[in-house]
C-alpha cells in the first residue's frame, strides 16, 4: 500500500520519473513477485526463464542493482 511507503527507504524515483522499489520494500513484502525488479533480494526466484538467467548474469557482473 503506497500510503505506508517511505520515500528513500521503500522506493525512489529513477531518472525517467518511475517509482523503483528498494530491497527493503521487497524484504518487507516477503517474497519475489516474479517481475524482475531491480532490487530483488530473492535472486529472482519467481522470474521465469530465460529472463531469470539474464537478470542473474547482470547482477553477477555488477551491471544491475547498483
QUIQUIGI-V208945 format. One record per residue. N is the residue number from 0. RES is the residue in three letters. OMEGA is omega in radians with two decimals (NA if undefined). D_FIRST is the distance of its C-alpha to the first C-alpha in Angstrom with 2 decimals. Layout:
N,RES,OMEGA,D_FIRST / N,RES,OMEGA,D_FIRST
This chain:
0,UNK,-3.03,0.00 / 1,UNK,-3.10,3.79 / 2,UNK,-3.14,5.57 / 3,UNK,3.13,6.01 / 4,UNK,3.10,7.09 / 5,UNK,-3.13,10.88 / 6,UNK,-3.12,12.97 / 7,UNK,3.09,15.77 / 8,UNK,-3.13,14.36 / 9,UNK,-3.14,11.11 / 10,UNK,2.99,12.05 / 11,UNK,3.09,15.06 / 12,UNK,3.11,16.74 / 13,UNK,-3.07,19.66 / 14,UNK,3.11,23.04 / 15,UNK,3.10,22.22 / 16,UNK,3.12,19.20 / 17,UNK,3.06,16.61 / 18,UNK,3.08,13.45 / 19,UNK,-3.14,14.34 / 20,UNK,-3.09,12.18 / 21,UNK,3.08,14.34 / 22,UNK,3.12,15.91 / 23,UNK,3.12,14.30 / 24,UNK,-3.11,10.77 / 25,UNK,3.11,12.54 / 26,UNK,3.10,14.51 / 27,UNK,3.11,11.76 / 28,UNK,2.99,10.40 / 29,UNK,3.14,14.12 / 30,UNK,3.06,15.49 / 31,UNK,-3.12,16.57 / 32,UNK,3.11,15.00 / 33,UNK,-3.12,18.39 / 34,UNK,-3.13,17.62 / 35,UNK,-3.10,19.63 / 36,UNK,-3.08,17.14 / 37,UNK,-3.06,19.17 / 38,UNK,-3.11,18.20 / 39,UNK,3.13,18.02 / 40,UNK,-3.07,19.47 / 41,UNK,3.10,20.43 / 42,UNK,3.04,23.28 / 43,UNK,-3.02,21.87 / 44,UNK,-3.14,22.91 / 45,UNK,3.10,21.34 / 46,UNK,-3.13,22.38 / 47,UNK,3.03,25.51 / 48,UNK,0.09,28.82 / 49,UNK,-3.10,30.22 / 50,UNK,-3.12,27.04 / 51,UNK,3.13,26.27 / 52,UNK,3.12,29.75 / 53,UNK,-3.14,29.51 / 54,UNK,3.13,26.32 / 55,UNK,3.14,27.90 / 56,UNK,3.09,31.11 / 57,UNK,3.14,29.39 / 58,UNK,3.13,27.80 / 59,UNK,-3.13,31.19 / 60,UNK,3.08,32.86 / 61,UNK,-3.11,30.50 / 62,UNK,-3.12,29.58 / 63,UNK,-3.14,25.83 / 64,UNK,3.13,23.22 / 65,UNK,NA,25.41
